[in-house]
Amino acid sequence: SGKLTEHLTEIEQTAQRMVEQTVAQMAQTEGVTEELKATDPLRWTGLMNNLKHSAEELVMNDLIYS
């Protein structure tokens, strides 16, 4: 019916918003702050990469696989 692309775009946008929100919540919980970013950027980057990966896995399980 020509609505697959529209549906997939909506799912992708929803997933991106969920990942961003989850990363922000996890960063706050874990104490990954802008101060850490300024004082130890390599550690901050590593922590943020780990948080993003974890958030993506959570969102994939919640939104896509279930």
Sine and cosine of phi, psi and omega as CSV:
sin_phi,cos_phi,sin_psi,cos_psi,sin_omega,cos_omega
0.00,0.00,0.09,1.00,0.06,-1.00
0.98,0.18,0.24,0.97,-0.05,-1.00
-0.95,-0.31,0.05,1.00,-0.03,-1.00
-0.89,0.45,-0.72,0.69,-0.01,-1.00
-0.88,0.48,-0.68,0.73,0.03,-1.00
-0.88,0.48,-0.68,0.73,0.01,-1.00
-0.91,0.42,-0.71,0.71,-0.01,-1.00
-0.90,0.43,-0.61,0.79,0.05,-1.00
-0.90,0.44,-0.67,0.74,0.03,-1.00
-0.89,0.45,-0.68,0.73,0.03,-1.00
-0.89,0.45,-0.68,0.73,0.00,-1.00
-0.89,0.46,-0.70,0.72,0.01,-1.00
-0.90,0.43,-0.66,0.75,0.04,-1.00
-0.89,0.46,-0.70,0.72,0.00,-1.00
-0.89,0.45,-0.67,0.74,0.01,-1.00
-0.89,0.45,-0.68,0.74,0.04,-1.00
-0.89,0.45,-0.67,0.75,0.00,-1.00
-0.90,0.44,-0.66,0.75,0.02,-1.00
-0.89,0.45,-0.73,0.68,0.00,-1.00
-0.86,0.50,-0.69,0.72,0.01,-1.00
-0.91,0.41,-0.67,0.74,-0.01,-1.00
-0.91,0.41,-0.68,0.74,0.04,-1.00
-0.88,0.48,-0.70,0.71,0.00,-1.00
-0.88,0.48,-0.69,0.72,0.01,-1.00
-0.91,0.41,-0.70,0.72,-0.01,-1.00
-0.91,0.41,-0.63,0.77,0.01,-1.00
-0.90,0.44,-0.67,0.75,0.02,-1.00
-0.90,0.43,-0.69,0.72,0.00,-1.00
-0.89,0.45,-0.64,0.77,-0.05,-1.00
-1.00,0.09,-0.10,1.00,0.02,-1.00
0.97,0.23,0.43,0.90,0.05,-1.00
-1.00,0.07,0.98,-0.21,-0.18,-0.98
-0.91,-0.42,0.15,-0.99,0.10,-1.00
-0.91,0.41,-0.49,0.87,0.05,-1.00
-0.90,0.44,-0.70,0.72,0.06,-1.00
-0.89,0.46,-0.64,0.77,0.03,-1.00
-0.86,0.51,-0.64,0.77,-0.02,-1.00
-0.96,0.27,-0.60,0.80,-0.09,-1.00
-1.00,0.03,-0.54,0.84,-0.03,-1.00
-0.59,-0.81,0.97,0.25,-0.11,-0.99
-0.89,0.46,-0.55,0.84,0.01,-1.00
-0.92,0.38,-0.68,0.73,0.04,-1.00
-0.90,0.43,-0.68,0.73,0.01,-1.00
-0.86,0.51,-0.70,0.71,-0.01,-1.00
-0.89,0.46,-0.70,0.71,0.03,-1.00
-0.88,0.48,-0.70,0.71,0.01,-1.00
-0.90,0.43,-0.69,0.73,0.00,-1.00
-0.91,0.42,-0.62,0.79,0.05,-1.00
-0.89,0.46,-0.67,0.74,0.03,-1.00
-0.90,0.43,-0.68,0.73,0.01,-1.00
-0.90,0.44,-0.66,0.75,0.00,-1.00
-0.90,0.44,-0.68,0.73,0.02,-1.00
-0.88,0.48,-0.71,0.71,0.02,-1.00
-0.89,0.45,-0.68,0.74,0.01,-1.00
-0.90,0.44,-0.66,0.75,0.02,-1.00
-0.89,0.46,-0.66,0.75,0.04,-1.00
-0.89,0.45,-0.69,0.72,0.03,-1.00
-0.87,0.49,-0.72,0.69,-0.03,-1.00
-0.91,0.41,-0.67,0.74,0.03,-1.00
-0.86,0.50,-0.70,0.72,0.01,-1.00
-0.91,0.41,-0.66,0.75,-0.05,-1.00
-0.97,0.26,-0.69,0.72,-0.17,-0.99
-0.99,-0.10,-0.66,0.75,-0.16,-0.99
-1.00,-0.08,-0.76,0.65,-0.15,-0.99
-0.99,0.10,-0.27,0.96,-0.04,-1.00
-0.99,-0.17,0.00,0.00,0.00,0.00
